[in-house]
Amino acid sequence: MGIDPTPEQQRVVDLAIQSGAFQDSDEVIAAALSLLAEELATVCAPSRTMTPSKAVDNVRELRKGVTLGGLSIKDLINEGRKR
């Protein structure tokens, strides 16, 4: 399989590697596909119920290695309320 990333996608891959969290682009792609699989499982099974504790665990797992570029969660929540 060949992948031809956009410049923005390549920038994200490069930043992920530079962060030290990943050794190479294969690891970045594997992690991205793992997150996509989890998201699809959630989207494709909307009737499944989740306890609040499990939801918190899932959010913590998904947030690993994610930064907000200087924004806080509170900033994002406030922005979401504006829409």
N, CA, C and O atoms as a DFTB+ gen file, in Angstrom:
332 C
 N C O
     1  1       0.851      -1.165       0.000
     2  2       0.000       0.000       0.000
     3  2       0.903       1.235       0.000
     4  3       1.846       1.328       0.785
     5  1       0.606       2.152      -0.867
     6  2       1.345       3.407      -0.894
     7  2       0.509       4.522      -0.311
     8  3      -0.702       4.586      -0.523
     9  1       1.161       5.395       0.420
    10  2       0.463       6.526       1.024
    11  2       1.123       7.799       0.526
    12  3       2.346       7.928       0.557
    13  1       0.313       8.731       0.070
    14  2       0.810      10.015      -0.420
    15  2       0.188      11.117       0.438
    16  3      -0.852      11.670       0.081
    17  1       0.828      11.440       1.578
    18  2       0.223      12.414       2.499
    19  2       0.245      13.830       1.937
    20  3       1.114      14.196       1.146
    21  1      -0.726      14.602       2.368
    22  2      -0.729      16.030       2.050
    23  2       0.407      16.680       2.841
    24  3       0.923      16.069       3.777
    25  1       0.804      17.890       2.492
    26  2       1.849      18.564       3.275
    27  2       1.489      18.685       4.761
    28  3       2.357      18.522       5.618
    29  1       0.248      18.963       5.065
    30  2      -0.181      19.074       6.465
    31  2      -0.074      17.721       7.173
    32  3       0.385      17.654       8.313
    33  1      -0.492      16.655       6.509
    34  2      -0.382      15.326       7.104
    35  2       1.082      14.964       7.343
    36  3       1.415      14.392       8.381
    37  1       1.950      15.286       6.402
    38  2       3.378      15.002       6.558
    39  2       3.962      15.794       7.722
    40  3       4.821      15.299       8.453
    41  1       3.484      17.040       7.889
    42  2       3.943      17.859       9.011
    43  2       3.568      17.212      10.337
    44  3       4.368      17.195      11.272
    45  1       2.354      16.681      10.420
    46  2       1.899      16.022      11.648
    47  2       2.749      14.779      11.927
    48  3       3.151      14.542      13.066
    49  1       3.019      13.998      10.897
    50  2       3.854      12.806      11.062
    51  2       5.246      13.214      11.532
    52  3       5.784      12.624      12.469
    53  1       5.829      14.219      10.887
    54  2       7.169      14.684      11.258
    55  2       7.203      15.173      12.706
    56  3       8.142      14.868      13.442
    57  1       6.191      15.928      13.113
    58  2       6.133      16.418      14.493
    59  2       6.012      15.273      15.492
    60  3       6.618      15.305      16.563
    61  1       5.224      14.261      15.131
    62  2       5.063      13.103      16.014
    63  2       6.398      12.392      16.208
    64  3       6.722      11.970      17.318
    65  1       7.164      12.259      15.146
    66  2       8.472      11.606      15.240
    67  2       9.446      12.482      16.025
    68  3      10.185      11.983      16.873
    69  1       9.448      13.777      15.746
    70  2      10.342      14.705      16.444
    71  2      10.051      14.768      17.940
    72  3      10.944      15.050      18.739
    73  1       8.800      14.505      18.316
    74  2       8.438      14.538      19.733
    75  2       9.090      13.405      20.511
    76  3       9.186      13.454      21.738
    77  1       9.535      12.387      19.790
    78  2      10.137      11.231      20.441
    79  2       9.135      10.146      20.788
    80  3       9.519       9.081      21.270
    81  1       7.859      10.400      20.549
    82  2       6.826       9.420      20.875
    83  2       6.799       8.264      19.875
    84  3       6.284       7.188      20.180
    85  1       7.354       8.488      18.684
    86  2       7.341       7.478      17.629
    87  2       8.718       7.403      16.987
    88  3       9.426       8.405      16.882
    89  1       9.087       6.197      16.560
    90  2      10.385       5.988      15.921
    91  2      10.368       6.362      14.445
    92  3      11.347       6.889      13.916
    93  1       9.242       6.082      13.784
    94  2       9.181       6.328      12.342
    95  2       7.735       6.505      11.903
    96  3       6.805       6.394      12.702
    97  1       7.567       6.785      10.610
    98  2       6.226       7.049      10.087
    99  2       5.319       5.830      10.198
   100  3       4.108       5.979      10.359
   101  1       5.882       4.631      10.114
   102  2       5.059       3.423      10.258
   103  2       4.376       3.382      11.624
   104  3       3.203       3.022      11.723
   105  1       5.106       3.750      12.671
   106  2       4.512       3.769      14.011
   107  2       3.421       4.829      14.118
   108  3       2.390       4.595      14.750
   109  1       3.637       5.981      13.513
   110  2       2.639       7.054      13.544
   111  2       1.363       6.592      12.844
   112  3       0.263       6.771      13.368
   113  1       1.511       5.998      11.665
   114  2       0.355       5.524      10.906
   115  2      -0.367       4.418      11.670
   116  3      -1.597       4.397      11.705
   117  1       0.379       3.499      12.283
   118  2      -0.247       2.425      13.049
   119  2      -1.063       2.982      14.212
   120  3      -2.170       2.513      14.475
   121  1      -0.515       3.991      14.917
   122  2      -1.243       4.601      16.033
   123  2      -2.494       5.319      15.532
   124  3      -3.554       5.241      16.153
   125  1      -2.362       6.014      14.413
   126  2      -3.519       6.727      13.850
   127  2      -4.612       5.747      13.449
   128  3      -5.793       5.998      13.691
   129  1      -4.228       4.645      12.844
   130  2      -5.223       3.649      12.433
   131  2      -5.873       2.983      13.646
   132  3      -7.056       2.643      13.609
   133  1      -5.109       2.799      14.707
   134  2      -5.674       2.243      15.933
   135  2      -6.743       3.173      16.507
   136  3      -7.811       2.723      16.921
   137  1      -6.445       4.470      16.527
   138  2      -7.436       5.442      17.005
   139  2      -8.660       5.471      16.100
   140  3      -9.787       5.582      16.582
   141  1      -8.444       5.373      14.799
   142  2      -9.561       5.352      13.863
   143  2     -10.429       4.123      14.102
   144  3     -11.656       4.216      14.071
   145  1      -9.808       2.980      14.339
   146  2     -10.569       1.758      14.604
   147  2     -11.432       1.907      15.851
   148  3     -12.583       1.470      15.872
   149  1     -10.870       2.527      16.893
   150  2     -11.652       2.765      18.112
   151  2     -12.823       3.700      17.838
   152  3     -13.937       3.472      18.311
   153  1     -12.561       4.752      17.070
   154  2     -13.617       5.711      16.734
   155  2     -14.717       5.038      15.920
   156  3     -15.902       5.253      16.171
   157  1     -14.325       4.233      14.958
   158  2     -15.316       3.536      14.135
   159  2     -16.136       2.561      14.956
   160  3     -17.336       2.409      14.730
   161  1     -15.497       1.901      15.907
   162  2     -16.232       0.980      16.772
   163  2     -17.295       1.726      17.564
   164  3     -18.392       1.211      17.779
   165  1     -16.971       2.935      17.995
   166  2     -17.930       3.750      18.737
   167  2     -19.055       4.226      17.828
   168  3     -20.228       4.171      18.199
   169  1     -18.694       4.690      16.642
   170  2     -19.682       5.222      15.698
   171  2     -20.587       4.115      15.167
   172  3     -21.790       4.316      14.999
   173  1     -20.013       2.967      14.910
   174  2     -20.774       1.864      14.309
   175  2     -21.614       1.103      15.315
   176  3     -22.439       0.278      14.922
   177  1     -21.428       1.357      16.601
   178  2     -22.199       0.656      17.627
   179  2     -22.845       1.667      18.571
   180  3     -22.563       1.659      19.769
   181  1     -23.718       2.546      18.040
   182  2     -24.290       3.592      18.889
   183  2     -25.204       3.073      19.987
   184  3     -25.457       3.782      20.962
   185  1     -25.711       1.836      19.847
   186  2     -26.621       1.322      20.866
   187  2     -25.863       0.824      22.099
   188  3     -26.466       0.567      23.141
   189  1     -24.554       0.689      21.977
   190  2     -23.753       0.216      23.099
   191  2     -23.727       1.295      24.181
   192  3     -23.519       2.471      23.883
   193  1     -23.934       0.903      25.417
   194  2     -23.896       1.869      26.506
   195  2     -22.526       1.820      27.173
   196  3     -21.851       0.790      27.180
   197  1     -22.141       2.945      27.724
   198  2     -20.839       3.050      28.355
   199  2     -21.020       3.708      29.708
   200  3     -21.763       4.680      29.843
   201  1     -20.349       3.183      30.689
   202  2     -20.415       3.795      32.013
   203  2     -19.582       5.077      32.002
   204  3     -18.664       5.213      31.193
   205  1     -19.896       6.011      32.891
   206  2     -19.080       7.228      32.961
   207  2     -17.608       6.918      33.214
   208  3     -16.733       7.574      32.650
   209  1     -17.332       5.943      34.040
   210  2     -15.949       5.569      34.325
   211  2     -15.234       5.084      33.069
   212  3     -14.085       5.452      32.825
   213  1     -15.903       4.266      32.278
   214  2     -15.314       3.767      31.032
   215  2     -15.109       4.914      30.044
   216  3     -14.104       4.950      29.334
   217  1     -16.052       5.845      29.997
   218  2     -15.922       6.996      29.103
   219  2     -14.696       7.823      29.480
   220  3     -13.950       8.259      28.603
   221  1     -14.485       8.040      30.765
   222  2     -13.314       8.789      31.224
   223  2     -12.034       8.043      30.844
   224  3     -11.071       8.654      30.381
   225  1     -12.025       6.735      31.038
   226  2     -10.855       5.933      30.653
   227  2     -10.571       6.057      29.163
   228  3      -9.417       6.186      28.755
   229  1     -11.625       6.017      28.349
   230  2     -11.459       6.137      26.900
   231  2     -10.903       7.505      26.512
   232  3     -10.021       7.595      25.658
   233  1     -11.404       8.553      27.124
   234  2     -10.914       9.903      26.822
   235  2      -9.449      10.022      27.217
   236  3      -8.650      10.576      26.462
   237  1      -9.088       9.512      28.381
   238  2      -7.679       9.571      28.808
   239  2      -6.774       8.831      27.829
   240  3      -5.683       9.304      27.509
   241  1      -7.218       7.686      27.359
   242  2      -6.419       6.913      26.398
   243  2      -6.279       7.668      25.080
   244  3      -5.194       7.710      24.499
   245  1      -7.356       8.256      24.616
   246  2      -7.314       8.991      23.354
   247  2      -6.462      10.253      23.448
   248  3      -5.915      10.701      22.441
   249  1      -6.342      10.831      24.638
   250  2      -5.592      12.081      24.812
   251  2      -4.097      11.873      24.914
   252  3      -3.343      12.846      24.861
   253  1      -3.641      10.643      25.059
   254  2      -2.210      10.391      25.217
   255  2      -1.448      10.973      24.036
   256  3      -1.726      10.655      22.879
   257  1      -0.500      11.817      24.343
   258  2       0.337      12.419      23.313
   259  2      -0.291      13.576      22.568
   260  3       0.326      14.131      21.658
   261  1      -1.514      13.957      22.938
   262  2      -2.202      15.048      22.258
   263  2      -1.987      16.341      23.038
   264  3      -2.166      16.384      24.255
   265  1      -1.603      17.385      22.324
   266  2      -1.471      18.689      22.953
   267  2      -2.509      19.630      22.362
   268  3      -3.032      19.393      21.273
   269  1      -2.793      20.675      23.075
   270  2      -3.815      21.624      22.650
   271  2      -3.214      22.924      22.143
   272  3      -3.931      23.907      21.958
   273  1      -1.914      22.939      21.917
   274  2      -1.268      24.136      21.394
   275  2      -1.449      25.360      22.271
   276  3      -1.642      26.467      21.768
   277  1      -1.388      25.165      23.575
   278  2      -1.514      26.289      24.495
   279  2      -2.932      26.559      24.965
   280  3      -3.129      27.362      25.877
   281  1      -3.919      25.917      24.374
   282  2      -5.307      26.100      24.806
   283  2      -5.607      25.185      25.983
   284  3      -4.982      24.137      26.146
   285  1      -6.555      25.587      26.787
   286  2      -6.992      24.733      27.881
   287  2      -8.306      24.056      27.486
   288  3      -8.995      24.488      26.562
   289  1      -8.624      23.011      28.193
   290  2      -9.908      22.332      27.972
   291  2     -11.046      23.322      28.195
   292  3     -12.033      23.314      27.460
   293  1     -10.908      24.176      29.211
   294  2     -11.936      25.178      29.509
   295  2     -12.139      26.108      28.310
   296  3     -13.274      26.446      27.975
   297  1     -11.031      26.529      27.657
   298  2     -11.144      27.375      26.466
   299  2     -11.938      26.666      25.376
   300  3     -12.800      27.262      24.729
   301  1     -11.639      25.407      25.186
   302  2     -12.337      24.643      24.140
   303  2     -13.825      24.465      24.465
   304  3     -14.678      24.557      23.582
   305  1     -14.117      24.216      25.716
   306  2     -15.524      24.079      26.130
   307  2     -16.271      25.384      25.896
   308  3     -17.386      25.383      25.374
   309  1     -15.656      26.499      26.282
   310  2     -16.294      27.792      26.077
   311  2     -16.506      28.077      24.603
   312  3     -17.539      28.621      24.213
   313  1     -15.531      27.712      23.782
   314  2     -15.671      27.908      22.333
   315  2     -16.814      27.060      21.791
   316  3     -17.580      27.512      20.940
   317  1     -16.928      25.841      22.282
   318  2     -18.005      24.966      21.836
   319  2     -19.385      25.488      22.224
   320  3     -20.356      25.277      21.498
   321  1     -19.472      26.156      23.343
   322  2     -20.759      26.710      23.782
   323  2     -21.199      27.879      22.919
   324  3     -22.392      28.172      22.831
   325  1     -20.253      28.544      22.286
   326  2     -20.576      29.691      21.428
   327  2     -21.278      29.265      20.151
   328  3     -21.982      30.059      19.525
   329  1     -21.090      28.041      19.775
   330  2     -21.615      27.576      18.467
   331  2     -22.974      27.012      18.575
   332  3     -23.546      26.583      17.572
